[in-house]
């Protein structure tokens, strides 16, 4: 099989020029990683990978870099090593192990991005580097050293969180792959722009361990709890869909193995979101999901139904089946970009950033299994 470097034909447009320039700067990122023997995987190991597989892995690497960026922000403010604060206390109301889970999720995403980029380089493909787009200001909390001075890729302070994943996984008659849509568990959270991290020292409340915490601070913690699950349910579907497009068995192994951890993350955060403290903070209303099993709401909002209800799959002529949803591969990468953009995660980013990410998504969506 020809080397990947000679097989890839870049588009002769502005986006391709931009991506080539950024990828060239990224080539230096993996040098240190490759010095530990990963280069032994080389193009002759398991027959190399196709252009389509490289495109899939590049998009997944970009997604993992973005996930690492947002999870690092959560970890800095409320992870295992973060100081006690009202915000941290608010998250502890969702589960007493939240700081450990947040720190572990961050470590996982970082390991994914480093591994995928290193693997790409081992196959002669260019790794992904988003550092030129690290321009956003994050939280301006100064009570935790270093937080306010860092530039970010993602914005966690103006989120519009889609919570329809909650009702989607409880339905036994509908599937988004068949065109069905689902209501939001927290409608107001999906209709505004809300912070999921403290924007300043007043919203952090350093040193506060008193329960209950300030209502506004608890609303920020509740928002984070639902955002955790929103992010990880997206990864759950993304990896399941991308696995269907891979050609190389080793690439398939990578996608399935990493995708499995995304499912574990989603299951964890799905469980914790149901413990969000009922409250009203201005326009933001969090219902009591622990009491939602009673009519007229019933099981569509019941907080302890965190295992996927069996539902229609492939066709309504088959029996219902418990599945990840959605998993249709068509347009999955571009769908992920649109969902993250609608989430507000990229508010403030540059047009070049959207162009670069769109280009990666288009190439991943164009990938086809080669037999």
N, C-alpha and C positions, 0 to 999 in steps of 0.2 A: 504494500500500500504506500502510495506517495506520502511524503512528509506533509503534515497539516499546513505547515507554513506556505508550501507551494500550491496547496489546494484551495485555500481561502481566497475568494475574489471579493474585494471591497467595493462597495458602491461608490461611484464617482459623483458624490454630492457633498454638501457641507457637513452633513452628519457623519459621513464616513471619514472625512478629513479630521473632524474633531475627535472621533473615536480613535483613529490611528495615533493622533498626537498624545491623547491621554494614555492609551495602552503602552506607548513607547516609554512614557514616564513611569508606568507601572512595572516595567520589566525589571527595574532595580529592586522592587519590593521583595520579590521572591528569592533574591540571591542568597540571603542569609539562610532561608529555609532549605534551599537546595544543597547547602554545604554539608548537611547531615546524612546524605546518602540517598535522598529521595530521587536524585537524578538517575539512579540505577533502574527506575521503572521505565525510562526511555521509550522511544517510539516502537521499539521492537518487542516490548513487554505486552503480551496479550494482543498483539497485532495493531497497536495504535488505536486512535479514535477518529471518528468521522467529523466533518465540518459541523454537522448537525449536533452531535454530542458535545462538541466544544461550545457551540452557541448555547445549548441548554445549561451547561455548567457555568458559563460566564454569567448568564442571567441569575442563576441560583447564587453564585458568588456575590453578585451585586445585592441581591435580596438579603443575604446573610450579613453583609457589611452594614446595610441600613438597619437591620435588626440589632446588630451589636451596638450601633450608635445609640439607639433609643433605650436599649436595656442598660447600657452603661450609665445613662442619665438617671434611670430609676435606681440603680445600685448605689450611685454616689449619694443619693438623698435618703434612701431607706433600706439599703442592703445590709448584709451581715455586719459590716464594719462601720456603717453610718451611725452617727450619734443619735441618742434618743431625741425625739421631737414629737410635736403634735401630729404631724403628717405620718410619721412612722407608727405612732399609737393608733391613728385612724386605720391604717392598713392592717394592724394587728387585730382589729375588730373583725376583719374578714377571715383571718386565720392566724394563730399564734406562731406559725412557722414561716410567715410571709418573707421576712428578711433573708432567710436561708434559701427559700425557693427562688427569690429574685436574683440573688447572687449566683445561684447554680444555673439559672436560665441564661444569664449573661455569659458565663463561662462556656456554656454549650454553643451559643451562637458564635462566639469568637473562635471556638475550635472549628466550627463548620467553615467559616470564611477562610481561615488560614489553610485548612486542609484542601479545600476545593481549588484555591489559587495555586497552592503548591503542586497539586495533581495536574492542573492545566499546564504549568510550566514544565513539568516532567515529561509531558507529551509533545512539547514543542509549541504549545499554544500560549498566547499572552495572557497573563493574569489580569484581573480587574482592579482598577485603582479609582476610588471616588474622592481621594484627598483634595483634588482641585476644587471640589464643590463643598468643602467644609467651611462654610461662610456664615451660618446662622448663629445668632446669639441664643443661648439657652437660658436657663434659670439664672436670675441675678442674685441668688442667695449668696451672701458673703460670710455667714456664720459657719459654713463648711468650706475650708480653704480649697481654692482651685476650681470650684464649680463655676463661678461667674466668669472666669477668664477663658474658658474653653469654647472653641468654635464647634458647631454641630452640623450634622447632615440632616437631622430631623427636628421637627418642631412639636413639642409635647404640651404647648401652652395654649393652643387654639384648636382643640380637637372636636370633630363631629363624628362621634363613635356610632357606627352601625351595630345595633344589638339584635339584628334579625337572625343571627346564627343561633341564638337561644331558642327561638320558636321553631327554626328550621330543623334542629336536631331532635325536637319533640314530636314532630309531625309523623304520622304513620300513613298518610295518604298523599303526600306531596314530595317533590324532589326538584331542586333548582335546575338539574340537568334536563328536566322535562318542561322547563319554562315556568315553573311555579315561583311565586313570590311570597314573602313572609313578613308579618308585622314585627315591629321592634318591641323588645321586652321593656326597654326604657325609652319611650318615644321622644321625650324632651332631650335626651342625650344625643339622639340622632338628628336633632333639629337646630342645634346651636353651635357655639364655639366655646369650649370649656377647657380649663387647664387640668392636666393629669399629674402635674408636678407643681410644687410651690414656686411661684414666680419671684418671690422675695422673702426676706427674713420673717415678715409678719405672717405669711402663709405657712412657713416652715414650723414656727413655734418651737425653736430649739429648747431642749430640756423638758418639754411638757410631756408627762406620762399620765396625766389625769384623764379619766374616762367619765363622762363623754368629753371628747374634744370639741372645740369650736365647730359649729355646724358647717361653716364654709370650708374649713380644713377637712372635715369628714367627707364633704361632697367631692373634694379633689381626690381623696383617697378612694372613694367609691368609683369615680371616673377611671382612675388607674386600674382598679380591679377588673372592670369591664373591658378596658383597652387591652390588658394583658391577653385576655381570651380572644378578642377580635384579631390581634396580630397572629396568634398561634393557630387559630382555625384556618387562617389564610394559608399559612405554611403547610398545614396538614393537607389541604386540597391541592396546593401547588405541586408538591412532591409526588402525590399520587397521580396527578395528571401527567407530569413530565416523565415519569417512569415509563409510560406507554409509548413515548416517542424516541427512547434511546435505542441505539443499535449495538453498542459494545456491551458485553455481559458485565465487564468490570464497572463501566459507568452505571449500568442498571443497579449493580450491587451498591454503589455509592449512593445513588438517589433513594433506593429503598431503605438503606440503613440510616441515612440522615432523616428521611421522611418519618421513620418510626419514632424518632425522638421528638419531632414536632407534634405528633399525635399525643405523646406522653405529656408534653407541655400543655397542649390544649385541654386535655382531660383534667389536669391539675387546676388550671385557671378557671375552667368552666365551673368546677366545684366551688372555688373561692368566691366567684362573682355573686353567687346566690346568697352569700352572707352579707352583702352590702347593706349598710344601716339605712332603714327607711327614713327619708327626710325630704324637706323642700327647702331649697336654697335659691331664692329668686325664681328664675324661669326653669330651674332644674329640679325635677321631681324623681326621686327613687322610690318605687313602690315596695311594699313588704312582700318579697317573693317567697318567703318562708310560709306565708299564709295563702298562697295562690292556688292551692289544691282544691279549694272550695269553689262551688259554682258562684258566678257564671264563668269565671276564668278557667278553672280546671287545670288539666295537666299541661297546657301550652305554656304556662309560666311556673309550674311547680319546681321549686329550687333543688330538690334532691334527685331529679331525673337527669343525671349527668351522663348516662350511657345512651348511645344513639338508639332511638326507637326504630324498630324495623319499618321500612317504608318502601315505596315502589322503586324499582331499579331496572334500568335498561328499557323495560316496557311494562305497561300495566297488566299485560297478560300473564306475567310471572308472579309467584307469591312474593310478598313483601320480604325485605332482607335488611338486616342492620349493616349500614355502610357509612363510609366517609362521604360527605356531600358538600359541594359538587366534585366530580372527578372527570367530567368531559374535558378532553385535551384541547379542543378547538379554541384558539384565542385565549388560553389560560394565562399566559405571561402578560399580555396587554390588559387582561381583566384584573390581574393583581396590581398593575401600575395604576389603573383607574380607581381601584378600591382604596389604595393607600393615598392617592391624591384627594379623593373625596373625604377621607378621614381627617384631612387637614395636616397630615404628617409632613407635607412638603411646603406648607405656607411660608413664603419668603424666599424660596429657592429660585435660582436663575433660569431663564429660558434654555441656556445651554445644558443645564442639569436635566431638564425634562426631555430635551432632544436626545441626549446621550442614553438616558434610561429607556426611552421609547425605542431607540435603535436596537438596544440589547433585547428588548422584549419582542420586537418584530422578528429578529433573527431566530430567537428561541421558538417562537410560534411557527416559523417556517420549517423547522427541523422535522424530518420524517424518519421513521425506522427504516434502516437499510438492511435487508436480509441477504 
